[in-house]
């Protein structure tokens, strides 16, 4: 797909998320209409997990959420790379880009 996929403020969209977003023009348009902070939250929520199976589930849930008009992940304390007070919810989170 030729349409550009916008990144977050700290995180870039990884290849697996790009592939999922590129499958549907409506989903991609919704993604690109999110604010950079909202996109950052989705990216971090997907990439912070350790297991590839969980990451795939998060990508599926992200696409479903975008279809439903959600602008950020539900029940997510926030990107610990952007919000220092969110780090308490995560073990061993570095300030490096997890994408």
N, C-alpha and C positions, 0 to 999 in steps of 0.2 A: 504494500500500500504506500502510496506516495505522500500521504499526509504525515506531517511532523507529529511526534509524540512528545509532549511537553514534560519536563522533569520537575522534581520538587526543588525546595530551596537548598537542601543539603545532599539529597540522594538523587542519583540518576536512575532512570527506568531500566532495569536489567532485561536481558534478552527474552527470558520466559514471559515476563509481564508484557513486553512489547508485542510478542507473538499473540498473546491473548487479547490485547487491546486492538490489534490490527485485524482481528477476525470479523469485527462488526463496526461499521462506520458510525452508527449511532452511539455505541459505547465509547469509541474513540473521541467523538465530538463531546460527549459528556465529560470524559476525562480531561480534555483540553480546556473545558470551561471551568474546571475546579481551580481554586487559587493555588499558587505554588505551595503554600503550607498544607493545604488539604491533600495535594498529590504526594507531598513528602510523607504525610502520615500513612497513606496507603502503601507507599513503597517500603517504608520502614516496617510496617505491620507484616508485610509479606516476607521481607528479607531477614528479619531478626530471628526467625525460627530455625531450628537446627536440622530437622528431618526434611528430606525432599518431599515426602508424602504430605507433610503438614503444609509445606510451602505450596504445593499444588492445590491443596484444599483452600488455602488462603486466596490463591489467584482465582479459583472458581467462585469463592464467596465475594471477592472484590467485584468480579464481573456481575454477579447477581445483585450486589448492592448498588452498583452504578445503574443497572437496569431499573432498580426500584427508586432511583433518585437520591440515594444516600451520598453524602458528600465526604464522609470519613468513616473509618472502621468503628463498629459498635463496641462499647466496653473496652476501649483501648486507652491506657493512661497517657499516651502521647509518645512521640519519638524521644527516646532517652538521649539521642545525639544532639537534639535541639533544646530539650527541656531538662535541665539538670535535676529538677525535683521528680522527674519520672524515672530516673535511674534506680531508685529504691525498689522498683517493681521488677527489675531484671538483674540476673546474676552475670557478673563478668562482662559487662557491656563497655566497650571502649568507645572513644569519641571518633573512631575512624568510620568512614563510610562503609556500611554493611551491604551496599547494593552490589 
